[in-house]
Amino acid sequence: MNHLTHEELEGRLNAHRELMIDFIAALLSGEERVQDFARRLTEEASFQDHQEDPGVLSEDDAGLAAATTAADEVRSILEAARARADALQNRHG
């Protein structure tokens, strides 16, 4: 089993929480907000910190580590959602 650091676990949980809050808010606000949510999700998933080399982060950079893990988790969720949407579209259409 893969053991996560505290920062990795925090980042993944934060990503899930923020996605759920944004998604439910978009659903409650109508189709235009759902489309805005999908656009923002794609933009956020492309977050990359080109200025820091992950190998040189100190243990004091826990916030950056959690944010990077959160971005990785959003990217992973987006990839899985796209794959599922493609599969559903191919099955139904």
PDB file of N, CA, C and O in Angstrom, chain B, residues numbered from 101:
ATOM      1  N   MET B 101       0.841  -1.189   0.000  1.00  0.00           N
ATOM      2  CA  MET B 101       0.000   0.000   0.000  1.00  0.00           C
ATOM      3  C   MET B 101       0.879   1.242   0.000  1.00  0.00           C
ATOM      4  O   MET B 101       1.928   1.273   0.643  1.00  0.00           O
ATOM      5  N   ASN B 102       0.450   2.248  -0.714  1.00  0.00           N
ATOM      6  CA  ASN B 102       1.185   3.497  -0.811  1.00  0.00           C
ATOM      7  C   ASN B 102       0.920   4.341   0.432  1.00  0.00           C
ATOM      8  O   ASN B 102      -0.228   4.673   0.728  1.00  0.00           O
ATOM      9  N   HIS B 103       1.981   4.687   1.157  1.00  0.00           N
ATOM     10  CA  HIS B 103       1.833   5.526   2.342  1.00  0.00           C
ATOM     11  C   HIS B 103       2.028   6.980   1.952  1.00  0.00           C
ATOM     12  O   HIS B 103       3.032   7.345   1.340  1.00  0.00           O
ATOM     13  N   LEU B 104       1.064   7.795   2.310  1.00  0.00           N
ATOM     14  CA  LEU B 104       1.112   9.217   1.982  1.00  0.00           C
ATOM     15  C   LEU B 104       1.682  10.000   3.152  1.00  0.00           C
ATOM     16  O   LEU B 104       1.453   9.668   4.314  1.00  0.00           O
ATOM     17  N   THR B 105       2.427  11.041   2.824  1.00  0.00           N
ATOM     18  CA  THR B 105       2.873  11.951   3.872  1.00  0.00           C
ATOM     19  C   THR B 105       1.673  12.771   4.334  1.00  0.00           C
ATOM     20  O   THR B 105       0.625  12.785   3.689  1.00  0.00           O
ATOM     21  N   HIS B 106       1.846  13.440   5.443  1.00  0.00           N
ATOM     22  CA  HIS B 106       0.773  14.303   5.952  1.00  0.00           C
ATOM     23  C   HIS B 106       0.405  15.361   4.913  1.00  0.00           C
ATOM     24  O   HIS B 106      -0.776  15.634   4.695  1.00  0.00           O
ATOM     25  N   GLU B 107       1.410  15.954   4.274  1.00  0.00           N
ATOM     26  CA  GLU B 107       1.165  16.998   3.278  1.00  0.00           C
ATOM     27  C   GLU B 107       0.434  16.451   2.060  1.00  0.00           C
ATOM     28  O   GLU B 107      -0.451  17.112   1.515  1.00  0.00           O
ATOM     29  N   GLU B 108       0.801  15.239   1.627  1.00  0.00           N
ATOM     30  CA  GLU B 108       0.129  14.627   0.479  1.00  0.00           C
ATOM     31  C   GLU B 108      -1.329  14.325   0.804  1.00  0.00           C
ATOM     32  O   GLU B 108      -2.218  14.586  -0.006  1.00  0.00           O
ATOM     33  N   LEU B 109      -1.569  13.781   1.980  1.00  0.00           N
ATOM     34  CA  LEU B 109      -2.937  13.478   2.391  1.00  0.00           C
ATOM     35  C   LEU B 109      -3.757  14.755   2.512  1.00  0.00           C
ATOM     36  O   LEU B 109      -4.902  14.812   2.064  1.00  0.00           O
ATOM     37  N   GLU B 110      -3.166  15.778   3.120  1.00  0.00           N
ATOM     38  CA  GLU B 110      -3.856  17.061   3.250  1.00  0.00           C
ATOM     39  C   GLU B 110      -4.180  17.646   1.879  1.00  0.00           C
ATOM     40  O   GLU B 110      -5.287  18.140   1.663  1.00  0.00           O
ATOM     41  N   GLY B 111      -3.235  17.592   0.962  1.00  0.00           N
ATOM     42  CA  GLY B 111      -3.458  18.114  -0.381  1.00  0.00           C
ATOM     43  C   GLY B 111      -4.568  17.382  -1.105  1.00  0.00           C
ATOM     44  O   GLY B 111      -5.413  18.007  -1.745  1.00  0.00           O
ATOM     45  N   ARG B 112      -4.571  16.056  -1.011  1.00  0.00           N
ATOM     46  CA  ARG B 112      -5.603  15.265  -1.689  1.00  0.00           C
ATOM     47  C   ARG B 112      -6.977  15.540  -1.092  1.00  0.00           C
ATOM     48  O   ARG B 112      -7.948  15.711  -1.829  1.00  0.00           O
ATOM     49  N   LEU B 113      -7.070  15.584   0.231  1.00  0.00           N
ATOM     50  CA  LEU B 113      -8.359  15.865   0.874  1.00  0.00           C
ATOM     51  C   LEU B 113      -8.859  17.265   0.528  1.00  0.00           C
ATOM     52  O   LEU B 113     -10.046  17.455   0.262  1.00  0.00           O
ATOM     53  N   ASN B 114      -7.960  18.238   0.533  1.00  0.00           N
ATOM     54  CA  ASN B 114      -8.352  19.607   0.168  1.00  0.00           C
ATOM     55  C   ASN B 114      -8.854  19.666  -1.266  1.00  0.00           C
ATOM     56  O   ASN B 114      -9.827  20.363  -1.553  1.00  0.00           O
ATOM     57  N   ALA B 115      -8.202  18.943  -2.168  1.00  0.00           N
ATOM     58  CA  ALA B 115      -8.634  18.927  -3.568  1.00  0.00           C
ATOM     59  C   ALA B 115     -10.050  18.371  -3.686  1.00  0.00           C
ATOM     60  O   ALA B 115     -10.885  18.941  -4.388  1.00  0.00           O
ATOM     61  N   HIS B 116     -10.320  17.265  -3.002  1.00  0.00           N
ATOM     62  CA  HIS B 116     -11.657  16.662  -3.060  1.00  0.00           C
ATOM     63  C   HIS B 116     -12.704  17.603  -2.472  1.00  0.00           C
ATOM     64  O   HIS B 116     -13.782  17.770  -3.041  1.00  0.00           O
ATOM     65  N   ARG B 117     -12.389  18.209  -1.349  1.00  0.00           N
ATOM     66  CA  ARG B 117     -13.339  19.120  -0.702  1.00  0.00           C
ATOM     67  C   ARG B 117     -13.661  20.310  -1.609  1.00  0.00           C
ATOM     68  O   ARG B 117     -14.830  20.646  -1.800  1.00  0.00           O
ATOM     69  N   GLU B 118     -12.638  20.942  -2.162  1.00  0.00           N
ATOM     70  CA  GLU B 118     -12.855  22.101  -3.024  1.00  0.00           C
ATOM     71  C   GLU B 118     -13.612  21.727  -4.294  1.00  0.00           C
ATOM     72  O   GLU B 118     -14.479  22.474  -4.747  1.00  0.00           O
ATOM     73  N   LEU B 119     -13.285  20.573  -4.868  1.00  0.00           N
ATOM     74  CA  LEU B 119     -14.016  20.128  -6.059  1.00  0.00           C
ATOM     75  C   LEU B 119     -15.492  19.919  -5.756  1.00  0.00           C
ATOM     76  O   LEU B 119     -16.353  20.339  -6.529  1.00  0.00           O
ATOM     77  N   MET B 120     -15.785  19.278  -4.644  1.00  0.00           N
ATOM     78  CA  MET B 120     -17.189  19.024  -4.290  1.00  0.00           C
ATOM     79  C   MET B 120     -17.945  20.327  -4.041  1.00  0.00           C
ATOM     80  O   MET B 120     -19.071  20.492  -4.508  1.00  0.00           O
ATOM     81  N   ILE B 121     -17.336  21.237  -3.316  1.00  0.00           N
ATOM     82  CA  ILE B 121     -17.991  22.522  -3.044  1.00  0.00           C
ATOM     83  C   ILE B 121     -18.257  23.270  -4.348  1.00  0.00           C
ATOM     84  O   ILE B 121     -19.368  23.745  -4.582  1.00  0.00           O
ATOM     85  N   ASP B 122     -17.229  23.372  -5.196  1.00  0.00           N
ATOM     86  CA  ASP B 122     -17.397  24.082  -6.471  1.00  0.00           C
ATOM     87  C   ASP B 122     -18.413  23.393  -7.373  1.00  0.00           C
ATOM     88  O   ASP B 122     -19.221  24.059  -8.021  1.00  0.00           O
ATOM     89  N   PHE B 123     -18.377  22.071  -7.420  1.00  0.00           N
ATOM     90  CA  PHE B 123     -19.285  21.322  -8.285  1.00  0.00           C
ATOM     91  C   PHE B 123     -20.736  21.486  -7.834  1.00  0.00           C
ATOM     92  O   PHE B 123     -21.614  21.748  -8.655  1.00  0.00           O
ATOM     93  N   ILE B 124     -20.986  21.337  -6.554  1.00  0.00           N
ATOM     94  CA  ILE B 124     -22.354  21.467  -6.052  1.00  0.00           C
ATOM     95  C   ILE B 124     -22.852  22.899  -6.237  1.00  0.00           C
ATOM     96  O   ILE B 124     -24.005  23.110  -6.613  1.00  0.00           O
ATOM     97  N   ALA B 125     -21.994  23.880  -5.976  1.00  0.00           N
ATOM     98  CA  ALA B 125     -22.386  25.278  -6.193  1.00  0.00           C
ATOM     99  C   ALA B 125     -22.735  25.518  -7.658  1.00  0.00           C
ATOM    100  O   ALA B 125     -23.709  26.209  -7.958  1.00  0.00           O
ATOM    101  N   ALA B 126     -21.952  24.954  -8.566  1.00  0.00           N
ATOM    102  CA  ALA B 126     -22.233  25.106  -9.999  1.00  0.00           C
ATOM    103  C   ALA B 126     -23.552  24.442 -10.367  1.00  0.00           C
ATOM    104  O   ALA B 126     -24.348  25.015 -11.111  1.00  0.00           O
ATOM    105  N   LEU B 127     -23.789  23.239  -9.854  1.00  0.00           N
ATOM    106  CA  LEU B 127     -25.050  22.544 -10.145  1.00  0.00           C
ATOM    107  C   LEU B 127     -26.255  23.348  -9.668  1.00  0.00           C
ATOM    108  O   LEU B 127     -27.279  23.413 -10.348  1.00  0.00           O
ATOM    109  N   LEU B 128     -26.124  23.951  -8.508  1.00  0.00           N
ATOM    110  CA  LEU B 128     -27.229  24.726  -7.949  1.00  0.00           C
ATOM    111  C   LEU B 128     -27.441  26.056  -8.672  1.00  0.00           C
ATOM    112  O   LEU B 128     -28.495  26.678  -8.540  1.00  0.00           O
ATOM    113  N   SER B 129     -26.440  26.488  -9.432  1.00  0.00           N
ATOM    114  CA  SER B 129     -26.494  27.798 -10.086  1.00  0.00           C
ATOM    115  C   SER B 129     -26.870  27.756 -11.558  1.00  0.00           C
ATOM    116  O   SER B 129     -27.068  28.808 -12.165  1.00  0.00           O
ATOM    117  N   GLY B 130     -26.975  26.572 -12.148  1.00  0.00           N
ATOM    118  CA  GLY B 130     -27.420  26.475 -13.532  1.00  0.00           C
ATOM    119  C   GLY B 130     -26.335  26.084 -14.513  1.00  0.00           C
ATOM    120  O   GLY B 130     -25.155  25.993 -14.176  1.00  0.00           O
ATOM    121  N   GLU B 131     -26.782  25.855 -15.753  1.00  0.00           N
ATOM    122  CA  GLU B 131     -25.927  25.320 -16.819  1.00  0.00           C
ATOM    123  C   GLU B 131     -24.701  26.185 -17.100  1.00  0.00           C
ATOM    124  O   GLU B 131     -23.605  25.660 -17.294  1.00  0.00           O
ATOM    125  N   GLU B 132     -24.876  27.495 -17.123  1.00  0.00           N
ATOM    126  CA  GLU B 132     -23.739  28.379 -17.412  1.00  0.00           C
ATOM    127  C   GLU B 132     -22.647  28.221 -16.354  1.00  0.00           C
ATOM    128  O   GLU B 132     -21.461  28.201 -16.682  1.00  0.00           O
ATOM    129  N   ARG B 133     -23.042  28.110 -15.099  1.00  0.00           N
ATOM    130  CA  ARG B 133     -22.075  27.931 -14.007  1.00  0.00           C
ATOM    131  C   ARG B 133     -21.397  26.566 -14.091  1.00  0.00           C
ATOM    132  O   ARG B 133     -20.225  26.439 -13.737  1.00  0.00           O
ATOM    133  N   VAL B 134     -22.113  25.551 -14.551  1.00  0.00           N
ATOM    134  CA  VAL B 134     -21.506  24.229 -14.733  1.00  0.00           C
ATOM    135  C   VAL B 134     -20.419  24.316 -15.796  1.00  0.00           C
ATOM    136  O   VAL B 134     -19.344  23.739 -15.635  1.00  0.00           O
ATOM    137  N   GLN B 135     -20.693  25.029 -16.874  1.00  0.00           N
ATOM    138  CA  GLN B 135     -19.687  25.206 -17.926  1.00  0.00           C
ATOM    139  C   GLN B 135     -18.491  26.008 -17.409  1.00  0.00           C
ATOM    140  O   GLN B 135     -17.348  25.687 -17.732  1.00  0.00           O
ATOM    141  N   ASP B 136     -18.745  27.041 -16.615  1.00  0.00           N
ATOM    142  CA  ASP B 136     -17.655  27.809 -16.003  1.00  0.00           C
ATOM    143  C   ASP B 136     -16.816  26.915 -15.094  1.00  0.00           C
ATOM    144  O   ASP B 136     -15.588  26.995 -15.096  1.00  0.00           O
ATOM    145  N   PHE B 137     -17.482  26.066 -14.320  1.00  0.00           N
ATOM    146  CA  PHE B 137     -16.786  25.132 -13.431  1.00  0.00           C
ATOM    147  C   PHE B 137     -15.862  24.222 -14.231  1.00  0.00           C
ATOM    148  O   PHE B 137     -14.708  24.023 -13.852  1.00  0.00           O
ATOM    149  N   ALA B 138     -16.356  23.672 -15.326  1.00  0.00           N
ATOM    150  CA  ALA B 138     -15.544  22.774 -16.156  1.00  0.00           C
ATOM    151  C   ALA B 138     -14.332  23.512 -16.721  1.00  0.00           C
ATOM    152  O   ALA B 138     -13.237  22.953 -16.787  1.00  0.00           O
ATOM    153  N   ARG B 139     -14.526  24.752 -17.125  1.00  0.00           N
ATOM    154  CA  ARG B 139     -13.414  25.560 -17.646  1.00  0.00           C
ATOM    155  C   ARG B 139     -12.371  25.828 -16.562  1.00  0.00           C
ATOM    156  O   ARG B 139     -11.171  25.668 -16.789  1.00  0.00           O
ATOM    157  N   ARG B 140     -12.840  26.235 -15.386  1.00  0.00           N
ATOM    158  CA  ARG B 140     -11.920  26.511 -14.271  1.00  0.00           C
ATOM    159  C   ARG B 140     -11.164  25.255 -13.861  1.00  0.00           C
ATOM    160  O   ARG B 140      -9.972  25.308 -13.559  1.00  0.00           O
ATOM    161  N   LEU B 141     -11.861  24.134 -13.852  1.00  0.00           N
ATOM    162  CA  LEU B 141     -11.233  22.875 -13.473  1.00  0.00           C
ATOM    163  C   LEU B 141     -10.085  22.544 -14.417  1.00  0.00           C
ATOM    164  O   LEU B 141      -9.015  22.126 -13.976  1.00  0.00           O
ATOM    165  N   THR B 142     -10.304  22.728 -15.697  1.00  0.00           N
ATOM    166  CA  THR B 142      -9.257  22.467 -16.681  1.00  0.00           C
ATOM    167  C   THR B 142      -8.075  23.407 -16.468  1.00  0.00           C
ATOM    168  O   THR B 142      -6.922  22.984 -16.542  1.00  0.00           O
ATOM    169  N   GLU B 143      -8.359  24.671 -16.206  1.00  0.00           N
ATOM    170  CA  GLU B 143      -7.284  25.643 -15.972  1.00  0.00           C
ATOM    171  C   GLU B 143      -6.501  25.305 -14.709  1.00  0.00           C
ATOM    172  O   GLU B 143      -5.271  25.336 -14.717  1.00  0.00           O
ATOM    173  N   GLU B 144      -7.200  24.985 -13.630  1.00  0.00           N
ATOM    174  CA  GLU B 144      -6.535  24.672 -12.373  1.00  0.00           C
ATOM    175  C   GLU B 144      -5.731  23.382 -12.464  1.00  0.00           C
ATOM    176  O   GLU B 144      -4.693  23.242 -11.818  1.00  0.00           O
ATOM    177  N   ALA B 145      -6.208  22.453 -13.257  1.00  0.00           N
ATOM    178  CA  ALA B 145      -5.497  21.180 -13.392  1.00  0.00           C
ATOM    179  C   ALA B 145      -4.179  21.352 -14.118  1.00  0.00           C
ATOM    180  O   ALA B 145      -3.301  20.494 -14.024  1.00  0.00           O
ATOM    181  N   SER B 146      -4.034  22.442 -14.834  1.00  0.00           N
ATOM    182  CA  SER B 146      -2.781  22.663 -15.554  1.00  0.00           C
ATOM    183  C   SER B 146      -1.775  23.444 -14.713  1.00  0.00           C
ATOM    184  O   SER B 146      -0.723  23.837 -15.219  1.00  0.00           O
ATOM    185  N   PHE B 147      -2.084  23.674 -13.434  1.00  0.00           N
ATOM    186  CA  PHE B 147      -1.165  24.350 -12.516  1.00  0.00           C
ATOM    187  C   PHE B 147       0.163  23.591 -12.467  1.00  0.00           C
ATOM    188  O   PHE B 147       0.201  22.387 -12.213  1.00  0.00           O
ATOM    189  N   GLN B 148       1.227  24.312 -12.712  1.00  0.00           N
ATOM    190  CA  GLN B 148       2.560  23.738 -12.558  1.00  0.00           C
ATOM    191  C   GLN B 148       3.461  24.831 -12.021  1.00  0.00           C
ATOM    192  O   GLN B 148       3.425  25.967 -12.496  1.00  0.00           O
ATOM    193  N   ASP B 149       4.253  24.494 -11.048  1.00  0.00           N
ATOM    194  CA  ASP B 149       5.170  25.469 -10.483  1.00  0.00           C
ATOM    195  C   ASP B 149       6.521  25.299 -11.155  1.00  0.00           C
ATOM    196  O   ASP B 149       7.320  24.453 -10.755  1.00  0.00           O
ATOM    197  N   HIS B 150       6.773  26.102 -12.175  1.00  0.00           N
ATOM    198  CA  HIS B 150       8.021  25.995 -12.924  1.00  0.00           C
ATOM    199  C   HIS B 150       9.188  26.648 -12.185  1.00  0.00           C
ATOM    200  O   HIS B 150      10.335  26.522 -12.614  1.00  0.00           O
ATOM    201  N   GLN B 151       8.917  27.327 -11.104  1.00  0.00           N
ATOM    202  CA  GLN B 151       9.985  28.053 -10.437  1.00  0.00           C
ATOM    203  C   GLN B 151      10.631  27.262  -9.318  1.00  0.00           C
ATOM    204  O   GLN B 151      11.685  27.655  -8.819  1.00  0.00           O
ATOM    205  N   GLU B 152      10.035  26.174  -8.918  1.00  0.00           N
ATOM    206  CA  GLU B 152      10.579  25.375  -7.832  1.00  0.00           C
ATOM    207  C   GLU B 152      10.880  23.980  -8.326  1.00  0.00           C
ATOM    208  O   GLU B 152      10.083  23.392  -9.058  1.00  0.00           O
ATOM    209  N   ASP B 153      12.006  23.451  -7.940  1.00  0.00           N
ATOM    210  CA  ASP B 153      12.346  22.063  -8.213  1.00  0.00           C
ATOM    211  C   ASP B 153      11.871  21.263  -7.010  1.00  0.00           C
ATOM    212  O   ASP B 153      12.368  21.475  -5.905  1.00  0.00           O
ATOM    213  N   PRO B 154      10.902  20.331  -7.196  1.00  0.00           N
ATOM    214  CA  PRO B 154      10.362  19.598  -6.054  1.00  0.00           C
ATOM    215  C   PRO B 154      11.439  18.906  -5.233  1.00  0.00           C
ATOM    216  O   PRO B 154      11.232  18.655  -4.045  1.00  0.00           O
ATOM    217  N   GLY B 155      12.574  18.594  -5.827  1.00  0.00           N
ATOM    218  CA  GLY B 155      13.637  17.920  -5.098  1.00  0.00           C
ATOM    219  C   GLY B 155      14.359  18.819  -4.115  1.00  0.00           C
ATOM    220  O   GLY B 155      15.096  18.324  -3.263  1.00  0.00           O
ATOM    221  N   VAL B 156      14.168  20.125  -4.209  1.00  0.00           N
ATOM    222  CA  VAL B 156      14.879  21.032  -3.319  1.00  0.00           C
ATOM    223  C   VAL B 156      13.964  21.680  -2.283  1.00  0.00           C
ATOM    224  O   VAL B 156      14.381  22.614  -1.598  1.00  0.00           O
ATOM    225  N   LEU B 157      12.751  21.213  -2.160  1.00  0.00           N
ATOM    226  CA  LEU B 157      11.847  21.773  -1.164  1.00  0.00           C
ATOM    227  C   LEU B 157      12.264  21.322   0.225  1.00  0.00           C
ATOM    228  O   LEU B 157      12.581  20.150   0.432  1.00  0.00           O
ATOM    229  N   SER B 158      12.267  22.231   1.163  1.00  0.00           N
ATOM    230  CA  SER B 158      12.558  21.866   2.542  1.00  0.00           C
ATOM    231  C   SER B 158      11.274  21.395   3.212  1.00  0.00           C
ATOM    232  O   SER B 158      10.179  21.546   2.670  1.00  0.00           O
ATOM    233  N   GLU B 159      11.430  20.830   4.382  1.00  0.00           N
ATOM    234  CA  GLU B 159      10.248  20.368   5.113  1.00  0.00           C
ATOM    235  C   GLU B 159       9.368  21.534   5.523  1.00  0.00           C
ATOM    236  O   GLU B 159       8.197  21.334   5.848  1.00  0.00           O
ATOM    237  N   ASP B 160       9.903  22.744   5.515  1.00  0.00           N
ATOM    238  CA  ASP B 160       9.124  23.930   5.876  1.00  0.00           C
ATOM    239  C   ASP B 160       8.168  24.345   4.769  1.00  0.00           C
ATOM    240  O   ASP B 160       7.315  25.208   4.978  1.00  0.00           O
ATOM    241  N   ASP B 161       8.298  23.749   3.610  1.00  0.00           N
ATOM    242  CA  ASP B 161       7.455  24.097   2.473  1.00  0.00           C
ATOM    243  C   ASP B 161       6.233  23.185   2.384  1.00  0.00           C
ATOM    244  O   ASP B 161       5.812  22.808   1.290  1.00  0.00           O
ATOM    245  N   ALA B 162       5.668  22.836   3.531  1.00  0.00           N
ATOM    246  CA  ALA B 162       4.530  21.919   3.572  1.00  0.00           C
ATOM    247  C   ALA B 162       3.334  22.482   2.820  1.00  0.00           C
ATOM    248  O   ALA B 162       2.604  21.729   2.175  1.00  0.00           O
ATOM    249  N   GLY B 163       3.121  23.782   2.891  1.00  0.00           N
ATOM    250  CA  GLY B 163       1.998  24.393   2.184  1.00  0.00           C
ATOM    251  C   GLY B 163       2.119  24.235   0.687  1.00  0.00           C
ATOM    252  O   GLY B 163       1.139  23.919   0.013  1.00  0.00           O
ATOM    253  N   LEU B 164       3.311  24.449   0.159  1.00  0.00           N
ATOM    254  CA  LEU B 164       3.533  24.272  -1.274  1.00  0.00           C
ATOM    255  C   LEU B 164       3.384  22.807  -1.664  1.00  0.00           C
ATOM    256  O   LEU B 164       2.828  22.491  -2.716  1.00  0.00           O
ATOM    257  N   ALA B 165       3.883  21.915  -0.810  1.00  0.00           N
ATOM    258  CA  ALA B 165       3.755  20.484  -1.092  1.00  0.00           C
ATOM    259  C   ALA B 165       2.288  20.075  -1.128  1.00  0.00           C
ATOM    260  O   ALA B 165       1.881  19.309  -2.002  1.00  0.00           O
ATOM    261  N   ALA B 166       1.491  20.576  -0.190  1.00  0.00           N
ATOM    262  CA  ALA B 166       0.065  20.252  -0.166  1.00  0.00           C
ATOM    263  C   ALA B 166      -0.637  20.836  -1.387  1.00  0.00           C
ATOM    264  O   ALA B 166      -1.504  20.185  -1.970  1.00  0.00           O
ATOM    265  N   ALA B 167      -0.273  22.057  -1.781  1.00  0.00           N
ATOM    266  CA  ALA B 167      -0.891  22.681  -2.956  1.00  0.00           C
ATOM    267  C   ALA B 167      -0.529  21.926  -4.226  1.00  0.00           C
ATOM    268  O   ALA B 167      -1.374  21.745  -5.104  1.00  0.00           O
ATOM    269  N   THR B 168       0.716  21.488  -4.330  1.00  0.00           N
ATOM    270  CA  THR B 168       1.143  20.722  -5.497  1.00  0.00           C
ATOM    271  C   THR B 168       0.418  19.386  -5.551  1.00  0.00           C
ATOM    272  O   THR B 168      -0.014  18.954  -6.620  1.00  0.00           O
ATOM    273  N   THR B 169       0.284  18.730  -4.403  1.00  0.00           N
ATOM    274  CA  THR B 169      -0.446  17.467  -4.345  1.00  0.00           C
ATOM    275  C   THR B 169      -1.904  17.682  -4.709  1.00  0.00           C
ATOM    276  O   THR B 169      -2.492  16.858  -5.410  1.00  0.00           O
ATOM    277  N   ALA B 170      -2.502  18.779  -4.245  1.00  0.00           N
ATOM    278  CA  ALA B 170      -3.894  19.082  -4.581  1.00  0.00           C
ATOM    279  C   ALA B 170      -4.045  19.267  -6.087  1.00  0.00           C
ATOM    280  O   ALA B 170      -4.997  18.760  -6.681  1.00  0.00           O
ATOM    281  N   ALA B 171      -3.120  19.985  -6.705  1.00  0.00           N
ATOM    282  CA  ALA B 171      -3.180  20.186  -8.158  1.00  0.00           C
ATOM    283  C   ALA B 171      -3.035  18.859  -8.888  1.00  0.00           C
ATOM    284  O   ALA B 171      -3.723  18.615  -9.879  1.00  0.00           O
ATOM    285  N   ASP B 172      -2.146  18.003  -8.404  1.00  0.00           N
ATOM    286  CA  ASP B 172      -1.982  16.674  -9.006  1.00  0.00           C
ATOM    287  C   ASP B 172      -3.266  15.860  -8.881  1.00  0.00           C
ATOM    288  O   ASP B 172      -3.652  15.151  -9.811  1.00  0.00           O
ATOM    289  N   GLU B 173      -3.922  15.965  -7.732  1.00  0.00           N
ATOM    290  CA  GLU B 173      -5.159  15.218  -7.503  1.00  0.00           C
ATOM    291  C   GLU B 173      -6.271  15.727  -8.412  1.00  0.00           C
ATOM    292  O   GLU B 173      -7.020  14.927  -8.973  1.00  0.00           O
ATOM    293  N   VAL B 174      -6.389  17.037  -8.566  1.00  0.00           N
ATOM    294  CA  VAL B 174      -7.397  17.606  -9.466  1.00  0.00           C
ATOM    295  C   VAL B 174      -7.139  17.129 -10.888  1.00  0.00           C
ATOM    296  O   VAL B 174      -8.068  16.750 -11.602  1.00  0.00           O
ATOM    297  N   ARG B 175      -5.873  17.148 -11.296  1.00  0.00           N
ATOM    298  CA  ARG B 175      -5.504  16.680 -12.635  1.00  0.00           C
ATOM    299  C   ARG B 175      -5.893  15.214 -12.819  1.00  0.00           C
ATOM    300  O   ARG B 175      -6.430  14.838 -13.861  1.00  0.00           O
ATOM    301  N   SER B 176      -5.624  14.394 -11.816  1.00  0.00           N
ATOM    302  CA  SER B 176      -5.963  12.971 -11.877  1.00  0.00           C
ATOM    303  C   SER B 176      -7.474  12.762 -11.970  1.00  0.00           C
ATOM    304  O   SER B 176      -7.944  11.936 -12.751  1.00  0.00           O
ATOM    305  N   ILE B 177      -8.226  13.508 -11.175  1.00  0.00           N
ATOM    306  CA  ILE B 177      -9.687  13.408 -11.201  1.00  0.00           C
ATOM    307  C   ILE B 177     -10.222  13.859 -12.553  1.00  0.00           C
ATOM    308  O   ILE B 177     -11.119  13.225 -13.107  1.00  0.00           O
ATOM    309  N   LEU B 178      -9.681  14.946 -13.086  1.00  0.00           N
ATOM    310  CA  LEU B 178     -10.115  15.445 -14.389  1.00  0.00           C
ATOM    311  C   LEU B 178      -9.846  14.414 -15.484  1.00  0.00           C
ATOM    312  O   LEU B 178     -10.700  14.190 -16.343  1.00  0.00           O
ATOM    313  N   GLU B 179      -8.681  13.791 -15.463  1.00  0.00           N
ATOM    314  CA  GLU B 179      -8.360  12.762 -16.462  1.00  0.00           C
ATOM    315  C   GLU B 179      -9.332  11.590 -16.374  1.00  0.00           C
ATOM    316  O   GLU B 179      -9.799  11.092 -17.398  1.00  0.00           O
ATOM    317  N   ALA B 180      -9.638  11.147 -15.153  1.00  0.00           N
ATOM    318  CA  ALA B 180     -10.578  10.040 -14.970  1.00  0.00           C
ATOM    319  C   ALA B 180     -11.977  10.435 -15.429  1.00  0.00           C
ATOM    320  O   ALA B 180     -12.678   9.632 -16.045  1.00  0.00           O
ATOM    321  N   ALA B 181     -12.384  11.660 -15.135  1.00  0.00           N
ATOM    322  CA  ALA B 181     -13.709  12.134 -15.552  1.00  0.00           C
ATOM    323  C   ALA B 181     -13.810  12.219 -17.069  1.00  0.00           C
ATOM    324  O   ALA B 181     -14.833  11.852 -17.647  1.00  0.00           O
ATOM    325  N   ARG B 182     -12.757  12.699 -17.715  1.00  0.00           N
ATOM    326  CA  ARG B 182     -12.767  12.761 -19.180  1.00  0.00           C
ATOM    327  C   ARG B 182     -12.849  11.363 -19.786  1.00  0.00           C
ATOM    328  O   ARG B 182     -13.586  11.141 -20.747  1.00  0.00           O
ATOM    329  N   ALA B 183     -12.100  10.429 -19.228  1.00  0.00           N
ATOM    330  CA  ALA B 183     -12.132   9.055 -19.737  1.00  0.00           C
ATOM    331  C   ALA B 183     -13.526   8.453 -19.573  1.00  0.00           C
ATOM    332  O   ALA B 183     -14.025   7.779 -20.474  1.00  0.00           O
ATOM    333  N   ARG B 184     -14.148   8.698 -18.429  1.00  0.00           N
ATOM    334  CA  ARG B 184     -15.495   8.169 -18.202  1.00  0.00           C
ATOM    335  C   ARG B 184     -16.499   8.835 -19.132  1.00  0.00           C
ATOM    336  O   ARG B 184     -17.373   8.163 -19.679  1.00  0.00           O
ATOM    337  N   ALA B 185     -16.389  10.142 -19.317  1.00  0.00           N
ATOM    338  CA  ALA B 185     -17.298  10.854 -20.226  1.00  0.00           C
ATOM    339  C   ALA B 185     -17.153  10.325 -21.646  1.00  0.00           C
ATOM    340  O   ALA B 185     -18.151  10.128 -22.340  1.00  0.00           O
ATOM    341  N   ASP B 186     -15.913  10.093 -22.085  1.00  0.00           N
ATOM    342  CA  ASP B 186     -15.685   9.533 -23.422  1.00  0.00           C
ATOM    343  C   ASP B 186     -16.307   8.148 -23.544  1.00  0.00           C
ATOM    344  O   ASP B 186     -16.934   7.832 -24.555  1.00  0.00           O
ATOM    345  N   ALA B 187     -16.134   7.322 -22.514  1.00  0.00           N
ATOM    346  CA  ALA B 187     -16.697   5.969 -22.544  1.00  0.00           C
ATOM    347  C   ALA B 187     -18.220   6.015 -22.595  1.00  0.00           C
ATOM    348  O   ALA B 187     -18.840   5.258 -23.342  1.00  0.00           O
ATOM    349  N   LEU B 188     -18.819   6.891 -21.810  1.00  0.00           N
ATOM    350  CA  LEU B 188     -20.279   7.019 -21.819  1.00  0.00           C
ATOM    351  C   LEU B 188     -20.777   7.527 -23.162  1.00  0.00           C
ATOM    352  O   LEU B 188     -21.793   7.058 -23.674  1.00  0.00           O
ATOM    353  N   GLN B 189     -20.063   8.480 -23.725  1.00  0.00           N
ATOM    354  CA  GLN B 189     -20.465   9.031 -25.016  1.00  0.00           C
ATOM    355  C   GLN B 189     -20.349   7.962 -26.106  1.00  0.00           C
ATOM    356  O   GLN B 189     -21.223   7.861 -26.966  1.00  0.00           O
ATOM    357  N   ASN B 190     -19.297   7.179 -26.077  1.00  0.00           N
ATOM    358  CA  ASN B 190     -19.124   6.110 -27.063  1.00  0.00           C
ATOM    359  C   ASN B 190     -20.181   5.019 -26.909  1.00  0.00           C
ATOM    360  O   ASN B 190     -20.629   4.438 -27.898  1.00  0.00           O
ATOM    361  N   ARG B 191     -20.574   4.746 -25.681  1.00  0.00           N
ATOM    362  CA  ARG B 191     -21.576   3.720 -25.427  1.00  0.00           C
ATOM    363  C   ARG B 191     -22.963   4.165 -25.879  1.00  0.00           C
ATOM    364  O   ARG B 191     -23.756   3.361 -26.368  1.00  0.00           O
ATOM    365  N   HIS B 192     -23.245   5.463 -25.707  1.00  0.00           N
ATOM    366  CA  HIS B 192     -24.592   5.969 -26.007  1.00  0.00           C
ATOM    367  C   HIS B 192     -24.686   6.703 -27.335  1.00  0.00           C
ATOM    368  O   HIS B 192     -25.767   7.124 -27.748  1.00  0.00           O
ATOM    369  N   GLY B 193     -23.578   6.847 -27.980  1.00  0.00           N
ATOM    370  CA  GLY B 193     -23.779   7.659 -29.111  1.00  0.00           C
ATOM    371  C   GLY B 193     -22.984   7.614 -30.283  1.00  0.00           C
ATOM    372  O   GLY B 193     -23.232   8.363 -31.227  1.00  0.00           O
TER     373      GLY B 193
END
